[in-house]
Amino acid sequence: MKKNYLLAPGPVQAPSEVLLSMAKPLIHHRTAQFEEKFAKVQKLLKELFMTQRPVITFASSGTGAMEAAIVNCHSAADEVLIVRGGKFGERWGEISEAYGLKPVYIDIKWGGGLNVEDVENALKSNPNIKSVMMQYSETSTAAMHDVEKTAQIVSKTNALLIVDAISALGVVPLKSDDWKIDVIVGGSQKSLMLPPGLSFLWFSERAEEKMKSANLPKYYFNAQAELKALKKNTTAYTPAITLIDGLYTSLMMMKEYGWQNLYDKNKKLMKAIHAGLDALNIKLFSSSPSVSVTAGVVPEGIDGERLVNDLKEIYGVTIAGGQDEVKGKIFRVGTLGYVDSSDIVVFFAALEGCLKKQNYSFEWGVGVGAAEEILYGENS
């Protein structure tokens, strides 16, 4: 019998409390009972987003909220600036092109961080830019971009700043109001410890005003319809009721743990992963590492795809491999959501076993020990 550990950067483990809350008998969504629960969820979402403004909830994957951000804020043939340095930065461009927008790209080497001066220069060179789209944490490369500094630049222009925070929300602070971001996208299957199926969309006052003149086609992803429904503590269309129940439970768990305690825990787990990999002479892929996910460079002579497969099949530890141009060249470990210190120890024990099977040279226990020193040492 084998115990399974889900350490991918999404979807993540779901606590038993969350799963049990989703197993309750269904209620009808057009009732006072649902509205009362949804009002509580909305209040907790505002704490998560650090905002006084409403947060829209869609029954969709995070990509749905990305599409909603685009169609609600733009008109046909608008010029947009897209930070493209990984699979999900590319997705901003693919959705924009599908709706006939005209993207201008800032291309970053995979694994690199954004130079915010490049955004400033691009906006000066392209004064007709209507929005800037970027990731907070680029999950495919384990890179984190400086959203706060980017917002300082973009907020001084007429362009909107649209941020995909799907793998950063609830992992690191995201001060939606104070940082002067305009649109934020979130998803349920990352730090919120839920199955996939919910996405979130937040708008600033400036963005909401610009929505009124946006003419791209929309129906289900109509943000103005959702904002109107939110005033009555409901959704415009049928919500994912069981996921809303789970969301309430997960947000309450996070709140009771303490938001800052959560951010501190996530950072410690990241440091433990870094320390363990360093002890095994495995380099980090990203020069601007994400707190949500760590990417290690597959050592020379090691089969990267076999490494990921062996972790799952032999030890029950599921992580993620590389995508597209880095497939087989990196592996990615999530340290968000319901991951704790013991999971990191299990990961390194399994990783060492898999590396030995491929005749990688190291001393048994060095990865585990280095991680444990961060997790349990005197200065932990």
N, C-alpha and C positions, 0 to 999 in steps of 0.2 A: 504494500500500500504506500502511495506517494502523496505527500502534501504539496500543494501547488502554491507558488508565490507569484503574484502579478506585479512586476516592477517595470512595466512599460511606461512611457510618458503619456499614456492615455490609450484606451480606457484604463482606469485604475481599480484597485480593490474597493469594494463597498462594505462598510461596517455592517455587522448583523443588525444593529439598531435601525439602520436605513432600510435594509432589505425587509425587515419585519414590518416597518411602517408602510411599505409599499404593498404588503400582503393583506392589508385591511380591506374589508368589503368596500366596493366602489360606492361613491356618492354621485349624485347628479351635479353637473357643473353649473347649472342655472338655479342654484339654491342659495339661501342665506348661509348654510353650512359651509359651502365651498368658498363663498365670498369672505367669510370670516377667516378661514385658513389662508386664503390668497392675500388678504390684507396683512396678515402677520408675515408672510413670505416677503411681501414687498418691503416691509419695514426692515427686515433682515438683509435683503439685497442692497438696500441703501447703505447699510453699515458696511457691507462687503465692498461696495463701490466707493465708499467714503463720499457720499453725495446727499444732497437734499432733493434731488430731482428723481423722477420716476424711472424705473428700469423695466423695459418690455421683456416679456417671456414668450418665446415661440416654441411650438412643438416641432423641432427640427434639429439637425446637427448644427455645429458651429458654422459650417459653410452657408447654411440658410441665413444666419444673421449677417454674415459677410455680404451676401447678395442683398439683403434688406438694407444694409448701410449704404450700398451703392445706389440702389434704385430710389431710395427716399431722399437722397441728397444731390442728385445730378439730373441734368437734362441732356438730350441727345447731342453728341459730338463735343461734350465738355472735355477739356484737357485736364488730365490728372497726373500727379507725380507719385510714382510707386517705388518703394524701397524693396529691391528684389535681391535676396541673398539666401534663398532656400525654397523648399517646396511650397511653403504657405505664402511667402512673399510673391512667388510666381502666381499663386491662385488669385491674388488681388488683380493682377494683370489679365488673367484669363477671364475672370468675370467681367471686368471693365470692357474688354474687347468684345465679349459676347453681347454687350448692350450698346455697342457702337461708340464708346468713349475713346478718347485719344490719349493713351498712356505715354508719359515720358518716364524713362526708367533710370534709377540709380542702382547700378549693379555692384553688389558686394561679393567678394570671393567667399564661397561657402565656408562657414566657420568664423568669418570676420564680423566685427561690430560696425555699426554705422558711424561715420564721421559726420556730425551734425552740420558742419560747415558745408558739406556737399548739398544738404537740403537748402540751406540759405542761398547758396550760389545758384542752384537750380531754380529757385523761386524768383530770383532777380533776373535770370535769363529767360524765364517763361512767365511773364506777368499775368497771363490768362489762366494759369493753373487754378482750378476750382477746389481741389483737395489734395492732401498728402496722405497716402495709405502706407502703413508700416506694421511690423510685428513688435510686440514688447519682448516676447520670447519666441524665437524661431525654433520650433520644436524639431524640425528636420535636421538642424545643424547644431543644436544645443548652444545657440548664441543669443545673447540678450542685448537689446538696443536701448539707448538712453532716451526714453520717451519724455521725461521731464524737460531736458534741455531742448529737445526737438520742439516741444510744445511752446517753449519760450520764444522760439523763432517764428513758428507758424502763426501763433496768436497775434503777431504784429502785422500780419498780412490779411488779405480778404479770403485766403484759402482756409478750408477746414482741415483739422487733423483727425484722421480716422485710424484707430488703433485696434489691431487684433490682439487681445489680451487673453486668449483662450487658455494658454498654458502658463500664464503669469498671474491671473486673477486669483487671489486667495493664497498665493505663494509668496509674493513680495508686495509691499505697499503700492497702491494705485490710487492716487488722490485725484479723482475725476474732476471735482470742482476746482480745487486749488491749483492744479497744474495747467488749467485752461485747455484741456483736451476737448474735442468736439463730439466725437463718436467713439464708443467702446463696444467691442464684441466679446462675448464670453460663451462658455459651453459647460455642460453639466458633467462631462466624463473626465475631468481633470481634478483640480483641487477640491471640487465639491463632492467627490466621492460617490457619484451617481453613475448609473449606466448612461450611455449616449441617448440623446433624444430631446434634450432641452437646450435652447440657445438664448442668449440675453443680448439686449441692445439698449445702450444708454446714449442720450443726446444732450448736448449743452443747449442753453437758450439760443445761442447763435445758430446752431445747427437746426434747431426746431423752426426757427424763423426762415431759414433757407429752404427747408422742406416744402414750404407753402408754394414755392415757384418751381420746384423740381418736376419735370414732366416725363421721366422714364416710366414705362408701364409697370404696374404693380397691382396685385389683388390680395393674395394671402399675406404678403409681406408689407402691407400698408401700415406704416408706423403711426400715421395720424389716427387711423381707426383703432389701433391698439391703445394709444394714449387716451382716446376718448373712453374706451372700455375700462381702462385702469381707474378712471375716476369713480367707477362703480364697483371697483375691486373684482374685476373679472377680465376675461379675454374676449377678443372680437370673435374668435372661432373656437371650436372645441379644444380644450387644453389636454395635455397628457396628465390626467388626474393623479394616477399613481406616482408619477415622477414628481409632481408638485408635493405630494405627501412626503416623499423621500427627501425632497429639497428642504422642506421645513425642518425635518429631523437633522439633516446634515448641517444646515446653517446654525441651528441651535447648538449642535455639538461644537462647531467652530467658535461660536460666540462664548460658550461656557469655558472652553479651553483658553480663550483670550486671543484676540487678533494679533497682538504683538508677540505673544508666546508662540503662536503659529508661525509667524515670519521667522522668529529666532530658531525654531525647530527645523524649518526647511533649510535654513542657511547652514546649520550644523550638519545635517545629513549630506548636503552638497560638499562641505569641507571633508567629511569622512570619506566620501567617494573619491574625491581628489587625492587625499592622502594614501588611500589604499592602492589606487592606480599608480601613483608615483612610486610607491614601494615596490611595485611589480615592473617598474620601468616601462609603463604604458603611458604614452603622451595624451594630453587632452587635444581634442580636435579643434575646439573653439578658442580663439584668442580673446573673446569677450564672453566668458562662460555664463550660461543660464543657471539660475538657482533651481529651476524646475526639472531640468534634465541634463545629464552629463554625457558627453560623447567621448569615448576612448578610441584612439587610433589602433587598429588591429596590428599587432607586432609583425615584423617581417618573418615569413615562414609559417605564419598561422593562417588557417582557412577561416575567414571571418564569418561566413555563412554557416559553416559547421559549428563554430563556437557558439553562435546564438542558438542553433538547433540542439546542440548537446546540453546546453544549460536547461532547456525546456524538457527534452526527452529523458535525460538521465537524472536531473536533479529537481525538476518541476519548477524551475525559475524562468519566468518569461520576461525577457527584455525585448528591445527592438534593434533591428539592424539598420544599416544605412539605406538611403533611398536614391534612386537615379544615379548620378555620377559618383556617389560615395557608397554604393551598394557593395557590400563585402569588405569595405575599407574601414568602416567604423562600426561601433556598437553603441547603443544608447540606453541609459538607465534612468528611470524616472524616480525622483525623490519628492513627490508631491502627493497630496491627498492623505490616504490612510497608511502611508509608509512610515515605519518607525525604525528605531535603532537596530532591533533584532533582525529586521529584514535586510539591512545593510550587511550585517555579519554573515547571514545565510548566503547572500549574494557573493561575497568574496570567498567564502569557503567553497561554493560551487564553481566560481570562476577559476580558482586555483586548480580544482580537480579537472576541469575542462582543458586548461592550459597544459597541465601535466600529460594529458592524453595526447597532446600534439607535440610533446617533447620540448616545451618551452622551458628555459632554464631559469629557475628561481628557487629560493629556500622556502619550504613549506611554512605557511602561516604568516609570511611578511605582510601580505595584503590585509588579511584579517586583523593582524596586530596593529597595523598603522591606522586602520579605520576605528578599531576599538579605543585607541589612545585618544582620538578626537571625541568619540561618543561617550566614553566612560572614564577618561583620565582625570587627573586632579584639576585640570583647567577646563573641564567640560561644563 
